[in-house]
Amino acid sequence: MNYAKIRKFDVSNGPGVRTTLFVSGCTNNCEGCFNRELQDFNYGDKWTKEKEDEFLSFVKNENVVGVNILGGEPMDQVKDKDLHNLLKRIKEETNKSIWLWSGYIYEDIISNSNKNEILTYVDVLIDGRFQLDKRNISLKYRGSSNQRVIDIAKSREHNKVIELEI
């Protein structure tokens, strides 16, 4: 996996102070994408064990309440286990909340074993492709009105999409 950027302390994505990872690579090609350069799977730097350890050290900071995973497309990170391993470590070592943004919808993610494996560690999924014609800058945590902010634990428990009350 390659990554484009890490924000040690991020207050612009998700609630509270969070540590954010922008992965490289996306096959969605959404019109109006604001991270177009991150669509290239070779963009940025190679993810390493050292980078993973450093990222975890940021997450373990007492001021950090959780993690954001954006891209690129996190659910396209299935060619290796790098993202899966990172999310697993976050849960095992910190149990802090993980929010993940994906152009794929929840129903498609859970029907794909590789993507669902990543979702296992996610607390909140913001799903759906950004749609320029549905762009709405007043929405919290998402860019277009078709996107949903999903509580994964409740959705799995009720076997249907349960959106997070914001």
C-alpha positions as CSV (number, residue, x, y, z in Angstrom):
1,M,0.0,0.0,0.0
2,N,1.1,3.5,-0.7
3,Y,-0.1,6.5,1.3
4,A,-0.2,10.2,0.4
5,K,-0.4,12.0,3.7
6,I,-0.6,11.6,7.4
7,R,-2.1,14.2,9.7
8,K,-0.9,13.7,13.3
9,F,-3.6,16.0,14.7
10,D,-6.7,16.5,12.5
11,V,-9.8,18.4,13.5
12,S,-11.3,18.7,10.0
13,N,-12.4,15.1,9.5
14,G,-14.5,13.4,12.2
15,P,-15.3,14.6,15.7
16,G,-12.5,15.7,18.1
17,V,-8.8,15.5,17.5
18,R,-8.0,12.5,15.3
19,T,-5.0,11.0,13.4
20,T,-5.7,10.8,9.7
21,L,-4.3,8.6,7.0
22,F,-4.8,9.3,3.3
23,V,-4.2,6.1,1.3
24,S,-3.2,6.2,-2.4
25,G,-5.2,4.4,-5.1
26,C,-8.8,4.7,-6.1
27,T,-10.8,3.2,-9.0
28,N,-14.0,5.3,-8.5
29,N,-12.9,8.3,-10.5
30,C,-15.7,10.5,-9.1
31,E,-16.5,13.7,-11.0
32,G,-15.3,16.7,-8.9
33,C,-12.9,14.6,-6.8
34,F,-10.8,16.9,-4.6
35,N,-8.0,14.3,-4.2
36,R,-7.5,13.3,-7.8
37,E,-3.8,12.8,-7.5
38,L,-4.5,10.1,-4.8
39,Q,-6.3,8.0,-7.4
40,D,-2.8,6.7,-8.5
41,F,-1.9,3.6,-6.5
42,N,1.8,4.5,-6.9
43,Y,1.3,8.1,-5.6
44,G,3.1,9.0,-2.3
45,D,5.2,6.8,-0.2
46,K,5.4,3.1,0.4
47,W,3.7,2.0,3.7
48,T,6.3,0.3,6.0
49,K,6.4,-1.3,9.4
50,E,8.3,1.8,10.6
51,K,5.6,4.1,9.3
52,E,2.9,2.0,10.8
53,D,4.7,2.2,14.2
54,E,5.0,5.9,13.9
55,F,1.3,6.2,13.0
56,L,0.3,4.2,16.0
57,S,2.5,6.4,18.2
58,F,0.4,9.4,17.0
59,V,-2.9,7.5,17.7
60,K,-1.7,6.7,21.2
61,N,-1.4,10.4,22.1
62,E,-3.9,11.2,24.9
63,N,-5.3,14.1,23.0
64,V,-6.3,11.9,20.0
65,V,-9.8,10.4,20.2
66,G,-9.7,8.4,17.0
67,V,-8.5,7.7,13.5
68,N,-9.7,8.7,10.1
69,I,-9.0,6.7,7.0
70,L,-9.5,8.5,3.7
71,G,-8.0,8.5,0.2
72,G,-7.8,7.6,-2.5
73,E,-10.1,4.7,-1.7
74,P,-9.5,2.7,1.5
75,M,-11.6,-0.2,0.2
76,D,-9.4,-0.6,-2.8
77,Q,-6.5,-1.4,-0.5
78,V,-7.0,-5.2,-0.8
79,K,-3.9,-6.1,-2.8
80,D,-2.0,-6.5,0.4
81,K,-2.8,-6.6,4.1
82,D,-1.3,-3.3,5.1
83,L,-4.5,-1.4,5.8
84,H,-6.1,-4.4,7.5
85,N,-3.1,-4.9,9.7
86,L,-3.0,-1.2,10.7
87,L,-6.7,-1.2,11.6
88,K,-6.3,-4.4,13.6
89,R,-3.4,-2.9,15.6
90,I,-5.3,0.3,16.2
91,K,-8.1,-1.7,17.8
92,E,-5.8,-4.0,19.7
93,E,-3.5,-1.3,21.0
94,T,-5.8,1.7,21.5
95,N,-9.4,0.7,20.9
96,K,-10.0,4.2,19.6
97,S,-12.7,4.8,17.1
98,I,-12.0,4.4,13.4
99,W,-13.9,6.4,10.8
100,L,-13.4,5.4,7.1
101,W,-14.6,7.2,4.0
102,S,-15.4,5.1,0.9
103,G,-17.0,5.6,-2.5
104,Y,-18.4,2.1,-2.2
105,I,-21.7,1.6,-0.4
106,Y,-22.1,-0.4,2.7
107,E,-24.2,-3.1,1.0
108,D,-21.5,-3.7,-1.6
109,I,-18.7,-3.7,1.0
110,I,-20.2,-6.4,3.2
111,S,-20.8,-8.6,0.2
112,N,-17.1,-8.6,-0.7
113,S,-15.0,-10.7,1.8
114,N,-11.8,-8.6,1.4
115,K,-13.5,-5.3,1.9
116,N,-15.7,-6.6,4.7
117,E,-12.5,-7.8,6.4
118,I,-11.4,-4.1,6.5
119,L,-14.8,-3.0,7.7
120,T,-14.5,-5.4,10.7
121,Y,-12.4,-2.8,12.5
122,V,-14.4,0.3,11.4
123,D,-16.8,2.1,13.8
124,V,-18.2,4.6,11.4
125,L,-18.4,4.4,7.6
126,I,-19.1,7.4,5.4
127,D,-20.2,5.6,2.2
128,G,-21.1,6.4,-1.4
129,R,-19.3,8.2,-4.2
130,F,-19.1,11.9,-4.1
131,Q,-21.7,13.2,-6.5
132,L,-21.0,16.7,-7.8
133,D,-24.7,17.4,-8.6
134,K,-25.6,16.5,-4.9
135,R,-22.7,18.5,-3.4
136,N,-23.7,20.2,-0.2
137,I,-21.1,22.1,1.9
138,S,-23.4,22.3,4.9
139,L,-23.4,18.5,5.5
140,K,-21.2,17.3,8.3
141,Y,-18.5,14.7,7.5
142,R,-19.5,14.2,3.9
143,G,-19.5,16.1,0.6
144,S,-22.7,15.1,-1.1
145,S,-26.3,14.3,0.1
146,N,-26.2,10.7,-1.2
147,Q,-23.5,9.8,1.2
148,R,-24.3,8.2,4.5
149,V,-22.6,8.3,7.9
150,I,-23.2,4.7,9.1
151,D,-22.8,3.3,12.6
152,I,-21.2,-0.1,11.7
153,A,-21.9,-1.9,15.1
154,K,-25.6,-1.0,15.0
155,S,-25.9,-1.8,11.3
156,R,-24.4,-5.3,11.8
157,E,-26.6,-5.8,14.9
158,H,-29.9,-4.9,13.1
159,N,-28.8,-6.3,9.7
160,K,-29.6,-3.0,8.0
161,V,-28.0,0.4,7.6
162,I,-28.3,2.5,10.7
163,E,-27.0,6.0,10.2
164,L,-25.2,7.8,13.0
165,E,-27.2,10.6,14.6
166,I,-25.1,13.7,14.2
